[in-house]
Amino acid sequence: MIMNKFKRVALIGKYKSPEIEEPLLKLGSFLEDRGVEVILDALTAANISRTHYTSLDLDKIGESIDLAVVVGGDGTMLNIARTLAPHGVAIVGVNQGRLGFLTDLSMDGMQESIELILQGNFVVEERMLLEASVTRDFKKEKEVLALNDVYINKGPDGGLIELQVFINGGFVFFLRADGLILTTPTGSTAYALSAGGPILHPSLNCIGLVPVSPHTLSNRPIVVQKESVIEVKILTATDGRVHFDSHSHFDLSCKDLVKVRSAKIPIRLLHPEGHDYYRMLRQKLHWSDSL
């Protein structure tokens, strides 16, 4: 008999997505048949009409499980990853649509892939997070973890935002632009890519700084080492905001200081053996399309 690597598995579905119910319950039954205790996220359970599984609030799940299976999309994965990262819980992502950058298992093949992972046939990928804070008048107003990026922008109604950027206490550049993206390697294939930033392999430990529509074309993306402490001072921001993974934001004022550094804890993603990051890029970015 093959022993399961994981004994307690949490199932977490995309919030208020009714089409998640059937595949989630099938996956739950599949896991139970293999002797795995199944726990549902409380919000997921509230949107399922019939279930006998124990449910826990998301902030409690991390204390009591070995593995989390997230069924939804990359947006769902971002939120779950930030919450579970402090607990060191391994996470598997199943995409309900086309394969994502984070949720790389398909609905059609999820049971076969989960079977392999339960048996220990997987690779572990650690991805860094950003730890960000906003300080105003020497008082810390907000502290957030971000897996993709921290985006400082001018807001919908304001003119160009003006910023000063410091790295490890040293002045680097002045920026007048629509905004500035501070990105992890994971986030390099999100908004930073659309803004002209480089694709950073997720195994790298670094932070990208990507200006958005800079007033001066000499303001180019740069990449700095993981240990860097980046401080962005707001000089002019009529309607400025800072966004964290597009899940939360904070309104900015002149002289606010946004501080970003790598978090002490990473997230742990599991993939079936044979996972190929470049194959995923080819599929998502259509690099294989004929000319």
C-alpha positions as CSV (number, residue, x, y, z in Angstrom):
1,M,0.0,0.0,0.0
2,I,1.4,3.4,-1.0
3,M,1.4,5.8,2.0
4,N,0.1,9.3,1.6
5,K,2.6,12.1,2.1
6,F,-0.2,14.4,3.5
7,K,-2.8,13.4,6.1
8,R,-4.9,16.6,6.4
9,V,-5.7,18.5,3.3
10,A,-7.7,21.8,3.1
11,L,-9.8,22.5,0.0
12,I,-10.3,26.2,-0.8
13,G,-12.5,27.3,-3.7
14,K,-12.9,30.6,-5.6
15,Y,-15.2,32.8,-3.5
16,K,-18.8,32.9,-4.8
17,S,-18.1,30.7,-7.8
18,P,-21.0,28.1,-8.0
19,E,-19.3,26.1,-10.7
20,I,-16.6,25.1,-8.1
21,E,-18.9,23.0,-6.0
22,E,-19.1,19.8,-8.2
23,P,-15.3,19.4,-8.8
24,L,-14.5,20.4,-5.2
25,L,-16.8,17.7,-3.8
26,K,-15.4,15.1,-6.3
27,L,-11.9,16.0,-5.1
28,G,-13.0,15.7,-1.5
29,S,-14.4,12.3,-2.1
30,F,-11.3,11.3,-4.0
31,L,-9.1,12.3,-1.0
32,E,-11.3,10.6,1.5
33,D,-11.0,7.3,-0.4
34,R,-7.3,7.6,0.1
35,G,-7.5,8.0,3.8
36,V,-7.0,11.8,3.8
37,E,-8.9,14.0,6.3
38,V,-10.6,16.8,4.3
39,I,-11.2,20.3,5.7
40,L,-13.0,23.1,3.9
41,D,-12.3,26.8,4.2
42,A,-15.4,28.3,5.9
43,L,-16.2,30.7,3.1
44,T,-16.0,27.9,0.6
45,A,-18.2,25.7,2.8
46,A,-20.8,28.5,3.0
47,N,-21.1,28.5,-0.8
48,I,-21.6,24.7,-1.1
49,S,-25.1,23.4,-0.7
50,R,-24.2,20.0,0.7
51,T,-21.1,18.9,2.6
52,H,-20.2,16.8,5.7
53,Y,-16.6,18.2,5.9
54,T,-15.3,20.1,8.8
55,S,-14.9,23.8,8.0
56,L,-12.5,26.3,9.5
57,D,-11.8,30.0,9.0
58,L,-8.9,30.6,6.7
59,D,-6.7,32.1,9.4
60,K,-7.2,28.9,11.4
61,I,-6.6,26.4,8.6
62,G,-2.9,27.0,8.4
63,E,-2.4,25.8,12.0
64,S,-3.9,22.4,11.4
65,I,-3.2,21.1,7.8
66,D,-0.4,19.6,5.8
67,L,-1.5,20.8,2.4
68,A,-3.9,23.3,0.8
69,V,-5.5,22.7,-2.6
70,V,-6.7,26.0,-4.1
71,V,-9.3,25.6,-6.9
72,G,-10.0,28.8,-8.8
73,G,-7.5,31.1,-10.5
74,D,-4.3,33.1,-9.9
75,G,-6.3,35.8,-8.1
76,T,-7.6,33.3,-5.6
77,M,-4.2,31.9,-5.1
78,L,-2.6,35.3,-4.4
79,N,-5.0,35.8,-1.4
80,I,-4.6,32.3,0.0
81,A,-0.8,32.3,-0.4
82,R,-0.4,35.4,1.6
83,T,-2.6,34.1,4.4
84,L,-1.0,30.7,4.7
85,A,2.6,31.7,4.2
86,P,3.3,32.4,7.9
87,H,2.3,28.7,8.7
88,G,4.7,27.2,6.1
89,V,1.8,25.2,4.5
90,A,2.4,23.7,1.1
91,I,-0.1,24.9,-1.6
92,V,-1.3,23.3,-4.8
93,G,-3.2,25.4,-7.4
94,V,-5.9,24.1,-9.7
95,N,-7.2,26.5,-12.4
96,Q,-10.9,26.3,-13.3
97,G,-10.2,27.9,-16.7
98,R,-7.0,28.1,-18.6
99,L,-3.8,27.2,-16.8
100,G,-2.4,30.1,-14.7
101,F,1.0,31.2,-13.7
102,L,0.4,30.0,-10.2
103,T,-2.5,27.6,-10.6
104,D,-0.9,25.2,-13.0
105,L,-3.0,22.1,-12.7
106,S,-6.0,21.6,-14.9
107,M,-9.5,20.6,-13.7
108,D,-9.5,17.6,-16.1
109,G,-6.2,16.2,-14.7
110,M,-6.3,17.4,-11.1
111,Q,-7.1,14.0,-9.6
112,E,-4.1,12.3,-11.3
113,S,-1.9,15.2,-10.3
114,I,-3.0,15.2,-6.7
115,E,-2.6,11.4,-6.5
116,L,1.1,11.8,-7.5
117,I,1.6,14.6,-5.0
118,L,0.0,12.5,-2.2
119,Q,2.5,9.8,-3.0
120,G,5.4,12.2,-2.7
121,N,6.1,12.6,-6.5
122,F,6.3,16.4,-6.5
123,V,8.8,19.2,-6.7
124,V,8.8,22.1,-4.1
125,E,9.1,25.7,-5.3
126,E,9.7,28.4,-2.8
127,R,8.6,31.9,-3.9
128,M,9.5,35.1,-2.1
129,L,6.9,37.6,-0.8
130,L,7.3,41.3,-0.2
131,E,6.8,43.0,3.1
132,A,5.5,46.5,2.6
133,S,4.6,49.4,4.9
134,V,3.3,53.0,4.6
135,T,4.6,55.5,7.1
136,R,3.0,59.0,7.6
137,D,4.4,61.6,10.0
138,F,6.7,58.9,11.6
139,K,3.7,56.6,12.3
140,K,3.3,53.3,10.5
141,E,-0.2,53.3,9.0
142,K,-0.3,50.0,7.1
143,E,1.7,46.8,6.9
144,V,1.0,44.2,4.2
145,L,2.4,41.0,2.6
146,A,2.4,40.9,-1.2
147,L,3.2,37.9,-3.5
148,N,3.0,39.7,-6.8
149,D,3.7,43.4,-6.4
150,V,3.4,46.7,-4.6
151,Y,2.1,49.3,-7.1
152,I,2.3,53.0,-6.4
153,N,0.2,55.0,-8.9
154,K,-1.2,58.4,-9.5
155,G,-4.9,57.4,-9.2
156,P,-7.7,57.8,-11.7
157,D,-8.0,61.6,-11.4
158,G,-4.6,62.9,-10.6
159,G,-1.7,64.1,-12.7
160,L,1.7,62.4,-12.8
161,I,2.9,61.2,-9.5
162,E,6.4,62.4,-8.4
163,L,8.6,60.0,-6.3
164,Q,12.1,59.7,-4.8
165,V,13.5,56.2,-4.7
166,F,16.1,55.1,-2.1
167,I,17.8,51.7,-1.9
168,N,19.5,50.7,1.3
169,G,19.4,54.4,2.4
170,G,21.1,55.7,-0.7
171,F,19.3,58.0,-3.3
172,V,18.8,56.2,-6.6
173,F,16.4,58.2,-8.8
174,F,13.6,60.7,-9.1
175,L,10.6,59.5,-11.0
176,R,7.7,61.4,-12.5
177,A,5.3,58.9,-14.0
178,D,2.0,57.2,-13.9
179,G,3.4,55.0,-11.2
180,L,6.1,52.5,-10.0
181,I,5.7,48.7,-9.6
182,L,7.9,46.9,-7.1
183,T,7.6,43.3,-8.1
184,T,8.7,39.8,-7.0
185,P,9.8,37.3,-9.6
186,T,6.2,35.9,-9.4
187,G,4.8,39.3,-10.1
188,S,7.1,39.8,-13.1
189,T,4.6,38.1,-15.3
190,A,1.7,40.2,-14.0
191,Y,1.2,44.0,-14.3
192,A,5.0,44.5,-14.4
193,L,5.2,42.6,-17.7
194,S,2.6,44.8,-19.3
195,A,4.6,47.9,-18.2
196,G,7.7,46.6,-20.0
197,G,9.4,44.9,-17.1
198,P,11.6,41.8,-17.5
199,I,10.4,38.2,-16.8
200,L,12.2,37.0,-13.7
201,H,12.5,33.3,-13.1
202,P,10.6,32.4,-9.9
203,S,13.7,30.7,-8.4
204,L,15.5,34.1,-8.3
205,N,15.7,36.1,-5.1
206,C,15.4,39.6,-6.3
207,I,13.0,42.6,-6.5
208,G,12.2,44.5,-9.8
209,L,11.5,48.2,-10.0
210,V,9.4,49.0,-13.1
211,P,8.3,52.6,-13.9
212,V,4.9,52.9,-15.5
213,S,4.7,55.4,-18.3
214,P,7.7,57.5,-17.1
215,H,7.9,61.2,-18.1
216,T,11.6,60.6,-18.9
217,L,12.4,57.6,-21.1
218,S,15.7,57.2,-19.3
219,N,13.8,55.8,-16.3
220,R,14.2,52.1,-17.0
221,P,13.3,48.9,-15.1
222,I,16.1,47.8,-12.7
223,V,16.5,44.6,-10.6
224,V,18.0,44.5,-7.2
225,Q,19.0,41.8,-4.8
226,K,16.6,40.3,-2.3
227,E,18.3,41.9,0.7
228,S,17.6,45.4,-0.6
229,V,15.4,47.8,1.4
230,I,13.5,50.0,-1.0
231,E,12.0,53.3,0.2
232,V,9.8,55.4,-2.0
233,K,9.0,59.0,-0.8
234,I,5.9,60.6,-2.2
235,L,6.7,64.1,-3.4
236,T,3.5,64.9,-5.3
237,A,0.4,62.7,-5.3
238,T,-2.9,64.5,-6.0
239,D,-4.9,61.3,-6.0
240,G,-2.1,58.7,-5.3
241,R,-2.6,55.2,-4.0
242,V,-0.5,52.2,-3.2
243,H,-1.9,48.8,-4.2
244,F,-0.8,45.4,-2.7
245,D,-1.5,42.5,-5.1
246,S,-4.6,44.5,-6.3
247,H,-6.3,43.0,-3.2
248,S,-5.9,46.0,-0.9
249,H,-4.8,49.6,-1.2
250,F,-4.0,52.7,0.8
251,D,-4.5,56.4,-0.2
252,L,-1.3,58.3,-0.3
253,S,-0.4,61.9,0.7
254,C,2.6,64.1,0.1
255,K,5.6,63.0,2.2
256,D,4.3,59.5,2.8
257,L,7.0,56.8,2.8
258,V,6.4,53.4,1.2
259,K,9.0,50.8,2.4
260,V,9.4,47.5,0.7
261,R,11.7,44.6,1.5
262,S,11.6,40.8,1.0
263,A,9.6,39.0,3.7
264,K,11.3,36.6,6.0
265,I,9.0,33.8,5.0
266,P,8.4,32.4,1.5
267,I,5.4,30.5,0.2
268,R,5.8,26.8,-0.8
269,L,4.1,25.7,-4.1
270,L,4.0,22.0,-5.0
271,H,4.0,20.8,-8.6
272,P,3.9,17.3,-10.0
273,E,7.3,16.0,-11.1
274,G,8.1,17.2,-14.6
275,H,6.8,20.7,-14.0
276,D,8.3,23.0,-16.6
277,Y,8.2,26.7,-16.0
278,Y,9.2,27.5,-19.6
279,R,6.6,25.3,-21.1
280,M,4.0,27.2,-19.0
281,L,5.4,30.5,-20.3
282,R,5.1,29.2,-23.9
283,Q,1.5,28.3,-23.3
284,K,0.5,31.5,-21.5
285,L,2.4,33.9,-23.7
286,H,1.7,32.0,-27.0
287,W,5.4,31.8,-27.8
288,S,4.8,28.6,-29.8
289,D,2.3,30.2,-32.2
290,S,3.3,30.0,-35.8
291,L,4.3,33.3,-37.5
